[in-house]
Structure formats: C-alpha cells, structure tokens
Amino acid sequence: MTRDELQRLFCSVSLLTNFEDVGDYLDWEVGVHGIRIEFFNEKGSKRTATYLPEVAKEQGWDHIQTIDSLLRKGGYKAPITNDFRKTIKLTR
C-alpha cells in the first residue's frame, strides 16, 4: 500500500448476533441476514459454511445461488439438487 492509497482505505466490521435456526433454507433475506449452513457431504461427514450478510448482496446472488455457493465453499462436490438443499440446516 502506498501513502496515496491511504485516503481511500475503508474498514468495516460485521457481527453475527441473535442466531435463529430456521426450518426452510430459503427463510432469510439477502443483504439482511448472515447465514450458516450445516450439511452432510457425499462421504457422510458433517460440514459447515458461513457468509456474512453483505456477501450475497455484493455478489448479486439470489437465495439459490448463495446456498449453492456456500455448499461449494463447504466442500460439497456432488451435483446440487433441490431435494439436497432441503436437507440443509440453516441458521440466520
């Protein structure tokens, strides 16, 4: 970083609080809720992945794109189906 770049430096903090388990993997709002998913991968191992509230909004993702991205982030390599999405435990 150069001295000239310092004036454009921006810092922010996101805190995830007041966690709620939800029954439906679509029960959250893009840009409002951070989400954490738990799922079992192809080998039966429990995996998790988390996004802060701003991630989906900044990427321009909808609910499905965000969930699918989180599954890949968590190491899920198999084809993602709607039936599999329904097995996800989501916390917002």
C-alpha positions as CSV (number, residue, x, y, z in Angstrom):
1,M,0.0,0.0,0.0
2,T,1.3,3.4,-0.9
3,R,0.8,6.7,1.0
4,D,-1.5,7.9,-1.7
5,E,-3.8,4.9,-1.2
6,L,-4.3,5.6,2.5
7,Q,-7.0,8.2,1.9
8,R,-9.1,5.6,0.0
9,L,-8.7,2.9,2.7
10,F,-12.0,1.7,4.1
11,C,-12.7,-0.6,7.1
12,S,-15.9,-2.2,8.2
13,V,-17.0,-4.8,10.8
14,S,-19.8,-7.3,10.5
15,L,-21.0,-9.0,13.7
16,L,-23.3,-12.0,13.6
17,T,-25.7,-12.0,16.6
18,N,-29.1,-13.2,17.6
19,F,-28.8,-16.5,15.8
20,E,-32.1,-18.2,14.7
21,D,-32.4,-21.8,13.4
22,V,-34.9,-21.8,10.6
23,G,-36.9,-24.7,9.1
24,D,-36.6,-23.7,5.5
25,Y,-33.3,-23.0,3.7
26,L,-35.0,-20.0,1.9
27,D,-36.1,-18.3,5.2
28,W,-33.6,-15.4,5.2
29,E,-33.2,-12.1,3.4
30,V,-30.4,-11.2,1.1
31,G,-28.4,-8.3,2.5
32,V,-30.0,-8.6,5.9
33,H,-29.1,-12.0,7.4
34,G,-25.8,-13.6,7.7
35,I,-26.3,-17.4,7.2
36,R,-24.6,-20.5,8.3
37,I,-25.4,-23.9,6.8
38,E,-24.7,-27.4,8.1
39,F,-24.9,-30.4,5.8
40,F,-23.5,-33.9,5.2
41,N,-21.2,-34.3,2.3
42,E,-21.0,-37.2,-0.1
43,K,-18.9,-39.2,2.3
44,G,-21.3,-38.6,5.2
45,S,-19.1,-36.1,7.0
46,K,-20.8,-33.1,8.6
47,R,-19.7,-29.8,7.1
48,T,-20.5,-26.1,7.6
49,A,-20.1,-22.8,5.8
50,T,-20.9,-19.2,6.7
51,Y,-21.5,-16.0,4.8
52,L,-21.8,-12.5,6.3
53,P,-25.0,-10.5,5.4
54,E,-23.3,-8.4,2.7
55,V,-21.8,-11.3,0.7
56,A,-24.8,-12.3,-1.3
57,K,-25.8,-8.7,-2.0
58,E,-22.4,-7.7,-3.1
59,Q,-22.2,-10.7,-5.5
60,G,-25.7,-10.0,-6.9
61,W,-26.8,-13.6,-5.8
62,D,-30.3,-14.8,-5.1
63,H,-31.1,-17.4,-2.4
64,I,-30.3,-20.4,-4.5
65,Q,-27.0,-19.0,-5.8
66,T,-26.0,-18.1,-2.3
67,I,-26.8,-21.6,-0.9
68,D,-25.1,-23.3,-3.8
69,S,-22.0,-21.2,-3.3
70,L,-22.0,-22.0,0.4
71,L,-22.2,-25.7,-0.3
72,R,-19.2,-25.4,-2.6
73,K,-17.4,-23.3,0.0
74,G,-18.1,-26.1,2.5
75,G,-16.6,-28.7,0.2
76,Y,-19.7,-30.3,-1.4
77,K,-18.7,-31.6,-4.8
78,A,-21.7,-33.6,-5.9
79,P,-24.5,-32.2,-8.1
80,I,-26.7,-29.9,-6.1
81,T,-30.4,-30.7,-6.3
82,N,-33.4,-29.0,-4.7
83,D,-34.0,-32.2,-2.7
84,F,-30.5,-31.9,-1.3
85,R,-30.9,-28.2,-0.5
86,K,-34.0,-29.2,1.6
87,T,-31.7,-31.3,3.9
88,I,-29.6,-28.3,4.9
89,K,-29.8,-27.0,8.4
90,L,-29.7,-23.2,8.1
91,T,-29.1,-20.6,10.9
92,R,-29.6,-17.0,10.2
